[in-house]
Amino acid sequence: MAEKNQNQYQPPESNGYHRNDQESLHTMEDEEAKRKKRMKWTIGIIAFIIFQVVQALFFVLVIMKFKSPNFRVSEFNVQTFNVGTQASPSFGMSFVAPIRVKNTNWGPFKYDASTISFTYGGVQVGQMIIPKNKANFKSTKKIDVNVTLSSANLPTNINSNLGSELSSGVIMLTSQGELKGKITVMFMFKKKKTSQMNCTMAINTTTKAVQSLLCK
């Protein structure tokens, strides 16, 4: 009976190869997972660095690029307009001058009070005051000022030219001014800027309207 039990089937002992293969497979899978994770981290870090560089370039080249605001007079309607003759040349007019301060910066432009002079033949025939104020970032400040012009103080030699222009039906005027102020970006970065106005306008004596207006 004991001999019979000894002859019964005994399962083969494991030699460890199958277990080692499984362990190697798990190790390779773990290494691959770690490699993919490192790759994701690397790509994320590179993308973050690129984003920061682009953001810094945008800040330096766009946000921090201070420009002098555009300062000019827009077209207007002449309210009253009186002219003399070629023999006795003179003119007088009144209108509401639409002054525009266009600020393209990324911060407000705070400017001091200023004066705009209107001239004929290089001689002042009128002026107006621009009060202290500010133009907000990426916006245009609109200022409407009543203006009265008169040729009463023109010298004789300029008056002779005025007579010729009156006969042609067009009077040439110039408006000039300077606006000084400071641009502030992000409440920290400040830059002083000066805007110049130099506009030439042609007034038609027949229609009593602005025929052309050019600002540099």
ROSE-4610 file (N, C-alpha, C; in Angstrom, 1 decimal, always signed):
// ROSE-4610
residu = [M/M/M/A/A/A/E/E/E/K/K/K/N/N/N/Q/Q/Q/N/N/N/Q/Q/Q/Y/Y/Y/Q/Q/Q/P/P/P/P/P/P/E/E/E/S/S/S/N/N/N/G/G/G/Y/Y/Y/H/H/H/R/R/R/N/N/N/D/D/D/Q/Q/Q/E/E/E/S/S/S/L/L/L/H/H/H/T/T/T/M/M/M/E/E/E/D/D/D/E/E/E/E/E/E/A/A/A/K/K/K/R/R/R/K/K/K/K/K/K/R/R/R/M/M/M/K/K/K/W/W/W/T/T/T/I/I/I/G/G/G/I/I/I/I/I/I/A/A/A/F/F/F/I/I/I/I/I/I/F/F/F/Q/Q/Q/V/V/V/V/V/V/Q/Q/Q/A/A/A/L/L/L/F/F/F/F/F/F/V/V/V/L/L/L/V/V/V/I/I/I/M/M/M/K/K/K/F/F/F/K/K/K/S/S/S/P/P/P/N/N/N/F/F/F/R/R/R/V/V/V/S/S/S/E/E/E/F/F/F/N/N/N/V/V/V/Q/Q/Q/T/T/T/F/F/F/N/N/N/V/V/V/G/G/G/T/T/T/Q/Q/Q/A/A/A/S/S/S/P/P/P/S/S/S/F/F/F/G/G/G/M/M/M/S/S/S/F/F/F/V/V/V/A/A/A/P/P/P/I/I/I/R/R/R/V/V/V/K/K/K/N/N/N/T/T/T/N/N/N/W/W/W/G/G/G/P/P/P/F/F/F/K/K/K/Y/Y/Y/D/D/D/A/A/A/S/S/S/T/T/T/I/I/I/S/S/S/F/F/F/T/T/T/Y/Y/Y/G/G/G/G/G/G/V/V/V/Q/Q/Q/V/V/V/G/G/G/Q/Q/Q/M/M/M/I/I/I/I/I/I/P/P/P/K/K/K/N/N/N/K/K/K/A/A/A/N/N/N/F/F/F/K/K/K/S/S/S/T/T/T/K/K/K/K/K/K/I/I/I/D/D/D/V/V/V/N/N/N/V/V/V/T/T/T/L/L/L/S/S/S/S/S/S/A/A/A/N/N/N/L/L/L/P/P/P/T/T/T/N/N/N/I/I/I/N/N/N/S/S/S/N/N/N/L/L/L/G/G/G/S/S/S/E/E/E/L/L/L/S/S/S/S/S/S/G/G/G/V/V/V/I/I/I/M/M/M/L/L/L/T/T/T/S/S/S/Q/Q/Q/G/G/G/E/E/E/L/L/L/K/K/K/G/G/G/K/K/K/I/I/I/T/T/T/V/V/V/M/M/M/F/F/F/M/M/M/F/F/F/K/K/K/K/K/K/K/K/K/K/K/K/T/T/T/S/S/S/Q/Q/Q/M/M/M/N/N/N/C/C/C/T/T/T/M/M/M/A/A/A/I/I/I/N/N/N/T/T/T/T/T/T/T/T/T/K/K/K/A/A/A/V/V/V/Q/Q/Q/S/S/S/L/L/L/L/L/L/C/C/C/K/K/K]
num = [1/1/1/2/2/2/3/3/3/4/4/4/5/5/5/6/6/6/7/7/7/8/8/8/9/9/9/10/10/10/11/11/11/12/12/12/13/13/13/14/14/14/15/15/15/16/16/16/17/17/17/18/18/18/19/19/19/20/20/20/21/21/21/22/22/22/23/23/23/24/24/24/25/25/25/26/26/26/27/27/27/28/28/28/29/29/29/30/30/30/31/31/31/32/32/32/33/33/33/34/34/34/35/35/35/36/36/36/37/37/37/38/38/38/39/39/39/40/40/40/41/41/41/42/42/42/43/43/43/44/44/44/45/45/45/46/46/46/47/47/47/48/48/48/49/49/49/50/50/50/51/51/51/52/52/52/53/53/53/54/54/54/55/55/55/56/56/56/57/57/57/58/58/58/59/59/59/60/60/60/61/61/61/62/62/62/63/63/63/64/64/64/65/65/65/66/66/66/67/67/67/68/68/68/69/69/69/70/70/70/71/71/71/72/72/72/73/73/73/74/74/74/75/75/75/76/76/76/77/77/77/78/78/78/79/79/79/80/80/80/81/81/81/82/82/82/83/83/83/84/84/84/85/85/85/86/86/86/87/87/87/88/88/88/89/89/89/90/90/90/91/91/91/92/92/92/93/93/93/94/94/94/95/95/95/96/96/96/97/97/97/98/98/98/99/99/99/100/100/100/101/101/101/102/102/102/103/103/103/104/104/104/105/105/105/106/106/106/107/107/107/108/108/108/109/109/109/110/110/110/111/111/111/112/112/112/113/113/113/114/114/114/115/115/115/116/116/116/117/117/117/118/118/118/119/119/119/120/120/120/121/121/121/122/122/122/123/123/123/124/124/124/125/125/125/126/126/126/127/127/127/128/128/128/129/129/129/130/130/130/131/131/131/132/132/132/133/133/133/134/134/134/135/135/135/136/136/136/137/137/137/138/138/138/139/139/139/140/140/140/141/141/141/142/142/142/143/143/143/144/144/144/145/145/145/146/146/146/147/147/147/148/148/148/149/149/149/150/150/150/151/151/151/152/152/152/153/153/153/154/154/154/155/155/155/156/156/156/157/157/157/158/158/158/159/159/159/160/160/160/161/161/161/162/162/162/163/163/163/164/164/164/165/165/165/166/166/166/167/167/167/168/168/168/169/169/169/170/170/170/171/171/171/172/172/172/173/173/173/174/174/174/175/175/175/176/176/176/177/177/177/178/178/178/179/179/179/180/180/180/181/181/181/182/182/182/183/183/183/184/184/184/185/185/185/186/186/186/187/187/187/188/188/188/189/189/189/190/190/190/191/191/191/192/192/192/193/193/193/194/194/194/195/195/195/196/196/196/197/197/197/198/198/198/199/199/199/200/200/200/201/201/201/202/202/202/203/203/203/204/204/204/205/205/205/206/206/206/207/207/207/208/208/208/209/209/209/210/210/210/211/211/211/212/212/212/213/213/213/214/214/214/215/215/215/216/216/216]
x = [+0.8/+0.0/+0.9/+1.9/+2.9/+3.5/+3.8/+4.5/+3.6/+2.3/+1.3/+1.2/+1.3/+1.2/+2.4/+3.6/+4.8/+4.8/+4.0/+4.0/+2.9/+2.2/+1.2/+1.9/+1.2/+1.7/+2.1/+3.3/+3.8/+3.9/+3.3/+3.4/+4.9/+5.3/+6.7/+6.9/+8.0/+8.4/+8.7/+8.2/+8.5/+10.0/+10.5/+11.9/+12.2/+11.2/+11.4/+11.4/+11.5/+11.6/+10.4/+9.2/+8.0/+7.8/+8.1/+8.0/+9.0/+10.2/+11.1/+10.7/+10.1/+9.6/+8.5/+7.6/+6.5/+7.1/+8.1/+8.7/+9.4/+10.1/+10.8/+9.8/+8.6/+7.6/+7.0/+6.8/+6.3/+7.3/+8.6/+9.6/+9.7/+9.6/+9.6/+8.4/+7.2/+6.0/+6.2/+6.7/+7.0/+7.9/+9.0/+10.0/+9.3/+8.5/+7.8/+6.9/+6.2/+5.2/+6.0/+7.1/+8.0/+8.5/+8.9/+9.5/+8.4/+7.2/+6.1/+5.8/+5.8/+5.6/+6.6/+7.9/+9.0/+8.8/+8.4/+8.2/+7.1/+6.0/+4.9/+5.4/+6.2/+6.7/+7.6/+8.5/+9.4/+8.7/+7.7/+6.9/+6.2/+5.6/+4.9/+5.8/+7.1/+8.0/+8.5/+8.7/+9.1/+8.0/+6.8/+5.6/+5.5/+5.7/+5.6/+6.7/+7.9/+9.0/+8.7/+8.2/+7.9/+6.8/+5.8/+4.7/+5.3/+6.2/+6.7/+7.6/+8.3/+9.2/+8.3/+7.2/+6.3/+5.7/+5.2/+4.6/+5.6/+6.8/+7.8/+8.1/+8.2/+8.4/+7.2/+6.0/+4.8/+4.8/+5.2/+5.2/+6.2/+7.4/+8.5/+8.2/+7.8/+7.7/+6.4/+5.3/+4.0/+3.6/+3.5/+3.0/+3.9/+5.2/+6.2/+6.7/+6.1/+6.5/+5.6/+6.2/+5.5/+5.5/+4.4/+4.3/+3.6/+4.0/+3.4/+2.0/+1.0/-0.4/-0.6/-1.6/-1.9/-2.7/-2.2/-2.9/-3.2/-4.5/-4.9/-6.3/-6.6/-8.0/-8.7/-10.0/-10.8/-11.5/-12.2/-13.0/-14.1/-14.5/-15.5/-16.4/-17.5/-18.4/-18.2/-18.1/-17.9/-19.2/-19.3/-20.6/-20.8/-19.9/-20.0/-18.7/-18.9/-17.7/-17.9/-17.1/-17.2/-15.9/-16.0/-14.8/-14.9/-13.7/-13.7/-13.6/-13.1/-12.9/-11.4/-11.1/-9.6/-9.0/-9.8/-9.3/-9.1/-10.0/-9.9/-10.0/-9.0/-9.0/-9.1/-10.0/-10.1/-11.0/-10.9/-11.8/-12.0/-13.1/-13.4/-14.3/-14.1/-14.9/-14.9/-15.9/-16.0/-16.5/-16.1/-16.5/-16.1/-16.6/-16.3/-15.2/-14.0/-12.9/-12.9/-13.1/-13.0/-11.6/-11.0/-9.7/-9.7/-8.8/-8.7/-7.3/-7.3/-6.0/-6.2/-5.6/-5.7/-4.5/-4.8/-3.8/-3.8/-2.8/-2.7/-1.9/-1.5/-0.7/-1.5/-0.8/-1.5/-1.6/-1.6/-1.7/-2.3/-2.9/-3.4/-2.4/-2.7/-1.8/-2.4/-1.7/-2.1/-1.3/-2.0/-1.4/-1.7/-0.8/-0.9/-1.7/-2.2/-2.9/-2.0/-2.6/-1.8/-2.6/-1.9/-2.5/-2.3/-3.4/-3.3/-3.4/-2.5/-2.5/-3.0/-3.8/-4.2/-3.5/-2.9/-2.1/-2.5/-2.3/-2.4/-1.2/-0.5/+0.8/+1.8/+1.8/+2.7/+2.4/+1.3/+0.9/-0.4/-0.3/-1.4/-2.7/-3.8/-5.1/-6.1/-5.7/-6.6/-5.9/-6.4/-5.9/-7.0/-6.7/-7.6/-6.8/-7.5/-6.8/-7.3/-6.4/-6.7/-6.5/-7.6/-7.4/-6.7/-6.1/-5.5/-6.4/-6.0/-6.9/-6.1/-6.8/-6.1/-6.9/-6.1/-6.7/-6.5/-7.5/-7.4/-6.7/-6.2/-5.4/-6.3/-5.7/-6.4/-7.7/-7.7/-8.9/-8.6/-9.6/-9.4/-10.2/-9.5/-10.1/-10.6/-11.9/-12.5/-12.7/-12.2/-12.3/-12.9/-14.0/-14.6/-14.4/-13.8/-13.5/-14.0/-14.6/-15.1/-13.9/-13.8/-12.7/-13.2/-12.5/-12.8/-11.5/-11.6/-10.4/-10.7/-9.6/-9.7/-8.4/-8.5/-7.4/-7.0/-7.6/-7.5/-6.0/-5.2/-3.8/-2.8/-3.2/-2.3/-1.5/-0.2/+0.6/+0.2/+0.6/+0.2/+0.6/+1.9/+2.4/+1.6/+1.1/+0.3/-1.1/-1.6/-2.9/-3.0/-1.9/-1.9/-2.1/-1.4/-1.6/-3.0/-3.6/-5.0/-5.9/-5.6/-6.5/-6.5/-5.3/-5.2/-6.0/-5.9/-6.6/-8.1/-8.5/-10.0/-10.5/-9.7/-10.2/-10.2/-9.3/-9.3/-10.4/-11.0/-12.1/-11.7/-10.4/-9.9/-8.9/-9.1/-8.1/-7.4/-6.1/-5.3/-4.9/-5.3/-5.0/-4.1/-3.4/-2.6/-2.9/-3.0/-3.2/-1.9/-1.4/-0.2/-0.3/+0.2/+0.2/+1.1/+1.3/+2.1/+1.4/+1.4/+0.8/+1.8/+2.1/+3.1/+2.4/+2.8/+2.2/+3.0/+2.4/+3.1/+2.2/+2.8/+2.1/+2.4/+1.4/+1.7/+1.1/+2.0/+1.6/+1.7/+0.6/+0.5/+0.9/+0.5/+0.7/+2.2/+3.1/+4.5/+5.4/+5.2/+6.1/+5.6/+6.5/+6.0/+7.0/+6.5/+7.3/+6.7/+7.6/+7.1/+7.1/+6.0/+5.8/+5.3/+5.6/+5.1/+4.5/+3.3/+2.6/+2.5/+2.8/+2.8/+1.6/+1.0/-0.1/+0.4/+0.2/+0.6/-0.4/-1.5/-2.5/-2.7/-2.9/-3.2/-4.6/-5.4/-6.8/-7.1/-7.9/-8.3/-9.8/-10.1/-11.5/-12.1/-13.1/-13.8/-14.6/-14.3/-15.1/-16.5/-16.7/-18.0/-19.0/-18.5/-19.4/-19.3/-18.3/-18.0/-17.9/-17.1/-16.8/-15.4/-15.0/-13.6/-13.5/-12.7/-12.5/-11.6/-10.5/-9.5/-8.9/-8.4/-7.7/-6.6/-5.4/-4.3/-3.4/-3.3/-2.5/-1.2/-0.1/+1.1/+1.4]
y = [-1.2/+0.0/+1.2/+1.2/+2.4/+2.5/+1.4/+1.5/+2.1/+1.8/+2.3/+3.8/+4.3/+5.8/+6.5/+5.8/+6.4/+6.5/+5.7/+5.7/+6.7/+7.3/+8.3/+9.5/+10.2/+11.3/+12.5/+13.0/+14.1/+15.3/+16.5/+17.6/+18.1/+18.5/+19.0/+20.3/+20.4/+21.6/+22.7/+23.9/+25.1/+25.4/+25.7/+26.0/+27.5/+28.4/+29.8/+30.6/+29.9/+30.7/+31.5/+30.9/+31.6/+32.8/+32.7/+33.8/+34.9/+34.6/+35.6/+36.3/+35.6/+36.3/+37.3/+36.9/+37.9/+39.1/+38.9/+40.0/+40.9/+40.3/+41.2/+42.0/+41.3/+42.1/+43.2/+43.0/+44.0/+45.2/+44.8/+45.8/+46.7/+46.0/+46.8/+47.7/+47.2/+48.0/+49.2/+49.0/+50.1/+51.1/+50.6/+51.5/+52.4/+51.7/+52.4/+53.5/+53.1/+54.1/+55.3/+55.0/+56.1/+57.0/+56.3/+57.1/+58.0/+57.5/+58.3/+59.4/+59.2/+60.2/+61.3/+60.9/+61.9/+62.7/+62.0/+62.7/+63.8/+63.4/+64.3/+65.5/+65.3/+66.4/+67.3/+66.6/+67.4/+68.3/+67.7/+68.5/+69.6/+69.3/+70.4/+71.5/+71.2/+72.2/+73.0/+72.4/+73.1/+74.0/+73.5/+74.4/+75.6/+75.4/+76.4/+77.5/+77.0/+77.9/+78.8/+78.1/+78.8/+79.8/+79.5/+80.4/+81.6/+81.4/+82.5/+83.4/+82.8/+83.6/+84.5/+83.8/+84.6/+85.7/+85.4/+86.4/+87.6/+87.2/+88.3/+89.1/+88.5/+89.2/+90.2/+89.7/+90.5/+91.7/+91.4/+92.5/+93.6/+93.1/+94.1/+94.8/+94.1/+94.6/+95.4/+95.0/+95.6/+96.5/+95.8/+96.6/+97.7/+97.5/+98.5/+99.4/+99.3/+100.2/+101.5/+102.5/+103.8/+104.6/+105.1/+106.0/+107.3/+108.3/+109.7/+109.6/+110.0/+110.0/+110.9/+110.6/+111.4/+112.6/+113.8/+115.1/+115.9/+116.1/+116.9/+117.5/+118.3/+118.9/+118.1/+117.8/+117.1/+118.2/+117.7/+118.6/+119.2/+120.4/+121.2/+122.0/+122.4/+123.3/+124.7/+125.6/+127.0/+127.6/+128.2/+128.8/+130.1/+131.0/+132.4/+132.6/+133.3/+133.6/+134.9/+135.8/+137.1/+137.4/+137.9/+138.2/+139.6/+140.2/+141.5/+141.4/+142.4/+142.3/+142.3/+142.1/+142.1/+143.5/+144.5/+145.9/+146.1/+145.6/+145.7/+144.3/+143.5/+142.1/+142.0/+141.1/+140.7/+139.5/+138.9/+137.7/+137.6/+137.0/+136.7/+135.5/+134.5/+133.3/+132.7/+131.9/+131.2/+129.8/+128.9/+127.5/+126.7/+125.5/+124.6/+123.6/+123.7/+122.9/+121.5/+120.5/+119.1/+118.6/+118.7/+118.2/+116.8/+116.0/+114.6/+114.2/+113.5/+112.9/+111.4/+110.8/+109.3/+108.6/+107.9/+107.2/+105.7/+105.2/+103.8/+102.9/+103.5/+102.8/+102.0/+101.1/+100.2/+100.8/+102.1/+102.8/+104.2/+104.8/+106.2/+107.2/+108.2/+109.4/+110.6/+111.0/+112.2/+113.4/+114.4/+115.5/+116.8/+117.8/+119.1/+120.0/+121.1/+122.1/+122.6/+123.0/+123.4/+124.4/+125.0/+126.1/+125.7/+125.8/+125.6/+127.0/+127.3/+128.6/+128.3/+129.2/+129.3/+130.4/+130.2/+131.2/+131.3/+132.5/+132.8/+133.5/+132.9/+133.4/+133.5/+132.6/+132.6/+133.6/+134.3/+135.2/+134.7/+134.7/+134.2/+135.0/+134.3/+134.9/+134.5/+133.6/+133.1/+131.9/+131.6/+130.5/+129.9/+128.7/+128.1/+127.3/+127.1/+126.4/+125.0/+124.1/+122.7/+122.4/+122.1/+121.9/+120.6/+120.5/+119.3/+118.2/+117.0/+115.9/+114.6/+113.5/+112.3/+111.6/+110.8/+109.9/+108.5/+107.7/+106.4/+105.5/+104.3/+103.5/+102.9/+102.9/+102.4/+103.1/+104.4/+105.2/+106.6/+107.3/+108.7/+109.7/+110.6/+111.7/+112.8/+113.1/+114.1/+115.4/+116.5/+117.8/+118.8/+119.4/+120.4/+121.8/+122.7/+124.0/+125.1/+126.1/+127.3/+128.1/+128.5/+129.2/+130.4/+131.5/+132.7/+133.2/+133.4/+133.8/+135.2/+136.0/+137.4/+137.8/+138.4/+138.9/+140.4/+140.9/+142.3/+142.7/+141.8/+142.1/+141.7/+141.4/+141.0/+142.2/+142.1/+143.2/+143.4/+144.5/+145.0/+144.0/+143.5/+142.5/+141.2/+140.8/+139.6/+139.9/+141.1/+141.4/+141.4/+141.8/+141.7/+140.3/+139.4/+138.0/+137.5/+138.0/+137.7/+138.1/+139.3/+139.8/+138.8/+138.3/+137.3/+136.1/+135.6/+134.4/+134.6/+135.8/+136.0/+136.0/+136.5/+136.5/+135.1/+134.2/+132.8/+132.0/+132.5/+131.8/+130.8/+130.8/+129.8/+130.5/+130.4/+130.9/+129.7/+129.8/+128.7/+129.1/+128.2/+128.4/+127.2/+127.5/+126.5/+126.4/+125.2/+125.1/+124.3/+124.8/+124.2/+124.2/+123.1/+123.0/+121.8/+121.8/+120.8/+120.3/+119.0/+118.4/+117.5/+117.9/+117.2/+116.4/+115.2/+114.3/+113.1/+112.2/+111.0/+109.8/+108.7/+107.5/+106.5/+105.9/+104.9/+103.6/+102.6/+101.2/+100.3/+99.6/+98.7/+99.4/+100.7/+101.5/+101.6/+101.1/+101.1/+101.8/+101.4/+101.9/+103.2/+104.3/+105.6/+106.1/+106.9/+107.5/+108.8/+109.8/+111.2/+111.2/+111.8/+111.9/+113.2/+113.7/+115.0/+114.7/+115.2/+115.1/+116.5/+116.5/+117.7/+117.8/+119.0/+119.2/+120.2/+119.8/+120.7/+120.4/+121.1/+120.9/+122.1/+121.8/+122.9/+122.7/+123.7/+123.6/+124.7/+124.4/+125.3/+125.6/+126.9/+127.3/+127.9/+127.4/+127.9/+129.1/+130.3/+131.5/+131.6/+130.7/+130.7/+129.8/+128.6/+127.6/+127.8/+128.6/+128.8/+127.5/+126.6/+125.3/+124.9/+123.9/+123.4/+122.6/+123.0/+122.3/+121.2/+121.3/+120.3/+120.5/+119.4/+119.4/+118.3/+118.7/+117.8/+118.0/+116.9/+117.0/+116.1/+116.6/+115.8/+115.1]
z = [+0.0/+0.0/+0.0/+0.8/+0.8/-0.5/-1.2/-2.5/-3.5/-3.4/-4.3/-4.2/-2.9/-2.7/-3.3/-3.2/-3.7/-5.2/-5.8/-7.3/-7.9/-7.0/-7.4/-8.1/-9.0/-9.8/-8.9/-9.1/-8.3/-9.3/-9.1/-10.1/-10.1/-11.3/-11.4/-10.6/-10.0/-9.3/-10.2/-9.9/-10.7/-10.7/-11.9/-11.9/-11.8/-11.7/-11.5/-12.8/-14.0/-15.2/-15.5/-15.3/-15.6/-14.8/-13.5/-12.6/-12.9/-13.3/-13.7/-15.0/-15.9/-17.1/-16.8/-15.9/-15.5/-14.8/-13.9/-13.2/-14.2/-15.2/-16.2/-17.0/-17.3/-18.1/-17.3/-16.0/-15.1/-15.0/-14.9/-14.8/-16.1/-17.3/-18.5/-18.6/-18.2/-18.2/-17.3/-16.1/-15.2/-15.8/-16.4/-17.0/-18.1/-18.9/-20.0/-19.5/-18.4/-17.8/-17.3/-16.6/-16.1/-17.2/-18.3/-19.5/-20.1/-20.2/-20.8/-19.8/-18.5/-17.5/-17.6/-17.7/-17.8/-19.1/-20.2/-21.5/-21.3/-20.7/-20.5/-19.6/-18.6/-17.8/-18.6/-19.4/-20.2/-21.2/-21.9/-22.9/-22.1/-21.0/-20.2/-19.8/-19.4/-18.9/-20.1/-21.3/-22.5/-22.9/-22.9/-23.3/-22.4/-21.1/-20.1/-20.4/-20.7/-20.9/-22.2/-23.2/-24.5/-24.2/-23.5/-23.1/-22.4/-21.4/-20.7/-21.5/-22.5/-23.4/-24.3/-24.9/-25.7/-24.9/-23.7/-22.9/-22.6/-22.3/-22.0/-23.2/-24.4/-25.6/-25.9/-25.7/-25.9/-25.0/-23.7/-22.7/-23.1/-23.6/-23.9/-25.2/-26.2/-27.5/-27.8/-27.0/-27.2/-26.0/-24.9/-23.7/-23.3/-23.3/-22.9/-24.0/-25.1/-26.2/-26.1/-25.5/-25.3/-26.6/-27.0/-28.2/-27.8/-28.5/-28.3/-28.8/-28.1/-28.5/-29.7/-30.5/-31.7/-31.2/-31.6/-31.1/-32.3/-32.6/-33.8/-33.6/-34.6/-34.7/-35.8/-35.6/-36.6/-37.4/-38.5/-39.3/-38.5/-38.8/-38.0/-38.9/-38.3/-39.0/-38.6/-39.6/-39.3/-38.9/-37.7/-37.2/-37.8/-37.7/-38.3/-39.1/-40.2/-41.1/-41.9/-41.6/-42.2/-42.9/-44.2/-44.9/-45.6/-45.8/-46.4/-47.9/-48.6/-50.0/-50.3/-51.6/-52.0/-51.7/-51.9/-51.6/-50.1/-49.3/-47.8/-47.2/-47.3/-46.9/-45.4/-44.9/-43.5/-43.4/-42.2/-42.0/-40.5/-40.2/-38.8/-38.8/-37.9/-37.9/-36.5/-36.2/-35.0/-35.2/-34.4/-34.6/-33.3/-33.3/-32.2/-32.7/-32.1/-32.6/-31.9/-32.7/-32.1/-32.0/-30.8/-30.6/-30.1/-30.7/-30.4/-30.0/-28.8/-28.3/-28.4/-29.4/-29.5/-28.9/-27.8/-27.0/-27.4/-28.1/-28.5/-27.5/-26.4/-25.4/-24.5/-23.7/-22.8/-21.4/-21.3/-20.1/-20.3/-19.4/-19.6/-19.8/-20.6/-20.8/-20.1/-19.0/-18.3/-18.8/-19.3/-19.9/-19.1/-19.2/-18.6/-19.5/-18.9/-19.7/-20.8/-22.0/-23.1/-23.9/-24.9/-25.7/-27.2/-28.0/-29.4/-30.1/-31.0/-31.7/-33.2/-33.6/-35.0/-35.7/-36.8/-37.5/-38.9/-39.4/-40.9/-41.3/-42.3/-42.8/-41.7/-40.7/-39.6/-38.5/-38.6/-37.6/-36.8/-35.5/-34.7/-34.9/-35.2/-35.4/-34.3/-33.5/-32.4/-31.7/-30.5/-29.7/-28.8/-28.3/-27.4/-26.3/-25.2/-24.1/-24.0/-23.8/-23.6/-22.1/-21.4/-19.9/-19.6/-18.4/-17.9/-17.8/-18.4/-18.3/-18.7/-19.0/-19.4/-20.5/-21.3/-22.3/-21.8/-21.6/-21.2/-22.2/-21.7/-22.6/-23.7/-24.9/-26.1/-26.3/-26.2/-26.4/-26.9/-27.3/-27.8/-27.0/-26.4/-25.6/-26.6/-26.4/-27.3/-26.5/-27.0/-26.4/-27.4/-27.1/-27.9/-27.3/-28.1/-27.6/-28.5/-28.0/-28.8/-29.2/-30.5/-31.0/-31.8/-31.6/-32.4/-33.1/-34.4/-35.1/-35.8/-35.8/-36.4/-37.0/-38.2/-38.9/-38.5/-37.5/-37.1/-36.9/-36.4/-36.0/-37.1/-38.3/-39.3/-39.8/-40.0/-40.6/-42.1/-42.6/-43.9/-45.0/-44.9/-46.0/-46.0/-44.8/-44.7/-45.3/-45.0/-45.5/-47.0/-47.7/-49.1/-49.6/-49.0/-49.3/-49.1/-48.0/-47.7/-48.8/-49.3/-50.4/-51.6/-51.9/-53.0/-52.7/-51.5/-51.1/-51.1/-50.7/-50.7/-52.1/-53.1/-54.4/-55.0/-54.5/-54.9/-54.3/-53.2/-52.5/-51.4/-51.1/-50.1/-49.2/-47.9/-46.9/-46.2/-46.2/-45.6/-44.1/-43.2/-41.8/-41.2/-40.1/-39.5/-38.0/-37.5/-36.0/-35.5/-34.4/-33.9/-32.3/-31.8/-30.3/-29.8/-28.5/-27.9/-26.7/-26.5/-25.4/-24.6/-23.4/-22.6/-21.5/-21.3/-20.3/-20.0/-19.3/-18.8/-19.0/-19.6/-19.8/-18.6/-18.0/-16.9/-17.3/-17.3/-17.6/-16.3/-16.0/-14.8/-13.5/-13.4/-12.2/-11.8/-12.6/-12.1/-13.2/-14.4/-15.5/-16.0/-16.0/-16.4/-17.4/-18.4/-19.4/-19.8/-19.9/-20.3/-21.8/-22.4/-23.8/-24.2/-25.4/-25.9/-27.2/-27.4/-28.7/-29.4/-30.7/-31.4/-32.4/-32.5/-33.4/-34.5/-35.8/-36.9/-38.0/-38.0/-39.0/-39.9/-41.2/-42.2/-42.7/-42.7/-43.2/-44.2/-45.2/-46.2/-45.9/-45.8/-45.5/-46.8/-47.3/-48.5/-48.1/-48.7/-48.3/-48.9/-49.9/-50.6/-49.8/-49.5/-48.8/-47.3/-46.9/-45.4/-44.7/-45.3/-44.7/-44.9/-44.1/-44.3/-45.6/-46.4/-47.7/-47.7/-46.9/-46.7/-45.3/-44.7/-43.4/-43.4/-43.2/-43.2/-41.9/-41.2/-40.0/-40.1/-39.7/-39.8/-38.5]
